[in-house]
Amino acid sequence: MLPEHTSKQIIGTKSQILKGKKIALCITGSVAAVECPIIARELMRHGAEVYAVMSPAATKLISPALMEWATGNPVVTELTGMVEHISLAGEHPNAVSIVLVAPATANTISKIAYGIDDTPVTTVVTTAIGAKIPVVVVPAMHESMYHHPIILENLKRLEAYGIEIIGPRFEEGKAKIAHINTIVARVIEILSKKKDMKGLKVLITGGPTREYIDAVRYISNPSSGKMGVALAEEAALRGAEVTLIYGPGTAEPPFNVKVIRVETTKEMLDAALSEVGEKCYDIIICAAAVSDYAPESKVNEKIPSGKENLQISLKPLPKVIDAIRLAAPKAFLVGFKAEYGVSKEELISRAIKKLRNANLDMIVANDVSKPNAGFSAESNEVYVIDKRENVHHISLSNKKIVASRIFDLILEELWEGKEKIISEELISQTRESL
């Protein structure tokens, strides 16, 4: 029997954060496959065991022998009587901790979206989805292919099934694979995360609302719902029981949360009050971009076009977050405050005012005028302010990472509060016993 492969000597040389974790690195036929030995070895340096799985197209670009050298493990290039897909990603204690498809071509993305298993990569992914093993897909292709509406729709399908997408870099007319550090950091974040929200019930509002002028026209805002969806995904990933009350956003809600579809502010308010009336939620996050005003009266037909003037009188709408606070006084309540083109100081000042007035436990403030932040963007930059009015800055990051940081801060506050209550109860009991 041969001694352990010398490549494994690098395992854990940077950190032990992935110690005990097994990763299936699935490689498809993109030229970005040349990055895979580096990706594998970086994951290994943080403690992981990496097993490469290659599609036939991938083996034409880089040699399986190279990936065997990089990982120190045999490479899967075909499925045999050893049922490699089950060994790696089946429902058993020795399965991998995560399946990372990097790079993922347009072809493989579409096959995964429709359950087509004709390569070792697609079969391993299908097996992992069925076994509820986390799957991360990292697209790489020409930019024109990435923007094909069917590819974009298929990426949404993958996200709806709980598959995480690490978006590409757009350079030189190509949707290039994400930076290696970005890929490794996100894998570490997913795998090092404990189920620290198991047993908690979380209610989230997301997306815009619409207020109708007539039968076909309405007032709304550009909210895509991406932040609310990212928060719902993150809470579910951490083990929480999640309900998402969702306006007509463009982001696809995750498959593993309860979704209540609404359209108007009244529908969102009614749904929220119904939920808090039926269930005791531990955390409630109001991330929806709720309309503040609505037409005083809706015309139940289409107003004819061609009018010289059309005046619409608006009335203020009830504050959803205020009603939720009254209905759920013990919940940890988080609000969002969006502003446009204000200074950092003014943004924080307005957020603190809302924090106080609505009796919130935390508020998240952002300036939607900033490039690559706010409505419709994949990323966001926010300031999180807690009950003591401490300000935490989350720099411009993907909304999934922002969601993760927000929950880190929520849990710090939540557990600190519970520890204080427990401590006070113990002091009280001790006094009584004396």
N, C-alpha and C positions, 0 to 999 in steps of 0.2 A: 504494500500500500504506500502510495506517494505521500510525502509530508504535505502540510497545508501550503497552498499556493502563496508564493512570496508577495504577491500583490496585496494580500490581506493584511500585511504588516502596517499599512497606512490606516486601518480601521481605528477610529477613535483618537487620531493624533491631534485633531483640532478641538473636539469636545466629545462628551459621552451622551449628548442630548438625544441621539437616535439609537442608543445602545439597546439591543434586543429587538430592533425593528427590522423587518424584511421588506424590501422594495422591489417590485417588478417594473423594470424600465423597458417599456415597449417602444420599439423603434420602427418607424415607417420610412417610405421611400422619398424623403426630402433631403436635399443637400445639407440641411442643418443636422443631419445624422452625424456629421463630423464632430459635432459638439458633445456627443453622447459619452465618449470615454471620460471627458472632463466632468460632465454632470455626475456620472456614476462615482467617480473618485472623490468628488467633493462631498457627496452624500456619505460615502464610506468614511471619510475623514471625520465626520460627525457621529460615527458609531454604527452606521447601518450596514447590513448585508444587502448587496444588490444582485438581482438576477435579470439578465438581459433576455428579452424576447424580440425576435426580428421577423418582419414580414419578408417575403421573397424579394420585393423591390429594395428593401433596405440592405440586403446582403450584396446587392450589385453596387452599392455605394461605399460601404465599409465592410471589412471582413469580420465574420463572426469570431475569428481568432483574436482580432483586436479587442473585442468586447470581453472575450474570455480572459485575456491578459488584464484588462482594466478592472474587472470585477473579481477575478479569481474563482469564478463559478462557471460551469458549463452553460452554453448559450442555447436557448430553444429557437430552432429555425423551422421545425416541423412538429406536428403532433403525432405521437406514436402510441404504441400499446402501453407506454408509461403514463398516459393521460396527463401530460404536463400541465394543461390548463387547470385541471382539478387539483393537482399537487400544489400549484402556485396560488390559485384563487378560489378553491372550493371552500365549503363550510366545514372546517376542521381546525384544530388548535395550531397547526404548523403553517397555516396559510400566510401569505404576505400581509403586511399591514396596510399597504396602499399600492395602487397601480398607477404608474406615471407614464402617460403616452406622450413622448417627446423625442422627436417632433411628430406632430400629427398632420398628415396631409388632408386635402379636401376629400379625397377618395375614402380614407379611413374614417374621417369624421362622419361622412354620410352613411357609411356602412354601420358604424356604431349606432347612429340615430335610428336606424331601421332594423337593428338586430341581425345584420348579415354577417355570418361567421365563416369566412373563407380564407383567413390567414391565422397564424398563431396569435397575432396581436388582437384581432377582433374577437376571437374565441376566448382569450384570457379576459378581455374587458367584459364581455357578456357574462362570463362566469362570476366575475367580481361583483357586477351589479346585482346579480341574483343572490350572492352571498353577503350583500350589504357591506362590501369592502370599499372604502373611498377610492374614487377614480378621479384623476386630474389629467386634463387634456391641454396640450400646449401646441397651438396651431403654428404652422410655418408653410408659406406658399407665396406665389406671386400675388400682389395686392389686388389685381383684377379678379383673381379667383376667390380671394377672401371676401370681396364685396359682392360676389354673386348672391342674389337674394335667396336662393335655395340653400347655399352654404350658411348664410346668416340665420336662416330659419332652422337649419339642422343644429347649429350651435345653441340656439334657444331650446330646442328639443332636449339636447344633452343636459342643459342646466335644469330644465324641468324635471329630469330624472335624478337630479342631485349630483350630477357630474360637475366638477369645478373646471372652469376655463381660465387659463392664464393667458391673457391676450398678447398678441404679437407687438413688435416694434415696427413702425412703418418707415422704412428707409429705402432709397434708391428704387422705388416702385415695387418693393417687396414687403410682404407681411412677415418679417423675420422673426425667428424664434425669440422669445423673451430672454433677457439677460440671464446667464447662468445663476448669478447671485439671487435674482428674483425667484427663479424656479426653486432653488435649494431652500431659500428662506420660507417660501410658502409651504413646501413639503414639511419642513421642520415645524412650522406653526400648526399644521393640521395634526401631525403625529405626536407632538409633544403636549397637545392640549388634552387635559383630563376632562372627563365628563363632569365638570364642575357646576353644571346647572341641572343635573339629574334630580327630578322631583319638583323642580320649579315650574310654575305655570306662567307663560309670558303672552301678553296680548300686544300686538303691534298694529298701528294704522299706517297705511302707505299709499302712495299714488296721489293723483289729483282728485278733485271733485268737480262736477259740472252743474251749473245752474241755468236752466233753460229759459230762453227769451220767448221762443215759440216752439212749434212742434219739431223743428229741425236745427235751430240755432241755440247756442249756449255760450255762457261765460266760463272760462276755465283758466288754466295756467300750464306751463310747459313741463310739469313734473312727469318724469318717466316711471317713478316708483322704484328705481334701482336701489335707493338707500333703504327703503322699507324692506325690499326683498332680501338685500344683503344682511340686514339685521335678523330677519326671520331665518335665513339659512344658517347664520352663525349660532343663534340660540338653539336651533335643532341639532347642529353639529355638536354642541356642548351637552346635549342630552335633555334639554327642556321640552316641555309640552307646549307647542306654539300655535297660536291662532293669529292669522293675518287678515285684518279687515282691509280690503284692497279696492281702491278706486280704479278708474279706467287707465291704468298705466301701460307702458309698452314692455316693461320687464316681465319675464315669465316667473310666476311664483314657484317656489320649490315644491316638489311632489310630497314631501314628508311633513307638511304642516297643514293644519286646517285653514282653508281659505274661504272667506265670506266676501263675495263680490258685491260692491255697491257702486252707485253713480253720483248721487247728490250728497250734499252735506247732511241733510236730514236723514238719509238712508245710513250714512256712516255713523251719525249720532245714535240713531235707533239701534243699529247693530251693536255698537259699543256698550250701550246701556243694557241691552239684552244679555250680552256676554257677561258683564260684571255682575248682573243680577242673578245669573245662573251658576257662576263659577267664581271661586275666590282666586284672583290672579295675584301673584307675587310681584311681578314687574309689568308695568304698562308703558309702552313707548309710543308717543304720538308723533310719528314721522311724516304723516300725510300732509300734503300741501292743500289744506282745506280752504275753500272759498270763504272770504269774509263778507261778501255781499251777493245778493241775488235780486233779480227783477221783482218789483212789488207784485206783479201778476204775470202769469204765463199765458200766452195766447195759444189755445189748443188747435191751432192750424198754422200753416206757413204764412208769415206776413208777406204780402206781395212785394216783389222787388220794384225798383224804379221810383220809390218815394223820394221827394226832394229832401225831406227831413224826417228823421225817426228818433224820437226822444224816448229814452228808457229810464224810468225812475228806479233807483236801487234802494234796497233796505238792508240793514245789517243782519247777519245771521248769528244764531247762538254760538258761543265758543264751545266746541266739542270737548276740549281739554278741561274746561271749568266744570262741565257736567260730569265728566268722568271722575274728577277729584271728589265731587260731592257724593257720587255713587260708590266710590271705592276709596274711602279715606285712609285705609291702611296699606294700600298698594304703594310700591316704589314707583313714582310717576316721573317719567322723563318727557320733556317737551323739546321741540325744535323751533329755532328762530332763524328765519331766512331774511337777509337784508340785501340791498343792492347799492353798490358803490359808496359804502361808508368806510370811515377809518376803523382800524382795529379797536381803538378805544371806544368809539361810538357803538360798534357792533356788540362789544362786551357789556357796555352800559345798558343798552336796550334789552339784551338777554337777561341781565340781572333783574331789571325791572319786571320782566315777565315771570322770572323765577319766583320773585316775591309775591307778585299779584295773584298768580295762579296756585301758590303754595306747592310748588314743585320740589321734588327731591334732587333733580338735576335738569340741566338744559344744554342743548347742543346748538351752537350758533355758527352760521356760515354766511359768507358774502357770495351770492350767486353771480355777481358780475365778474368774478375772477376767471381767468382762462383755465379751461380743463377742470372746473369745479362747479358743483351745484347741479341744476336741472340738466337732465339728459346725459351728462358726462359720466364716464366710467370711474372718475376719481373725484375726490373731495378734500377740502381743507377745512377743519372745524376747530372751534374752541368749546371745550366741555367745562361747564361750571357747576360745581356741586352746591349742596345746601349751605355750606360754610363760606360760599362764594370764592372758593379756590378755583383758579383758571388753569386748565390743562390744554395745551396746544397739540393737535394732531396734524402734522404737516401733510402736504398734498400727497395722497396715497390712493390706491385703488379702494373703491367703496367697501369691498369685502374686508380689507385690512382695517379701514376706519371702523367698520362694524365690530371687528374683533377688539380693537382698542377701547371702544365705547363700553362693551360688555366687561372688559377688564376693570374699568373704572366703576361701573355699576356694582360689580360683585365686591370690590373693595369696600364701597360704601355700605352695601347691604349686609355683608358679614360683620363689618365693624359695628353697625347698628345692632345686629342680633347679639354680638358678643357683649355689648354694653347692657342690653336688656337682661341677658343671662347673668352677667356680673352683678347687676342691681338686685336681681331676684335672689342670688346666693347671699349677698350682703344682708338682705332683708330676712332670709331664712335663718342666717347665723345669729342675727340680733334676737329673733324670736326664741331660738333655742337657748340663748343665754338668759 
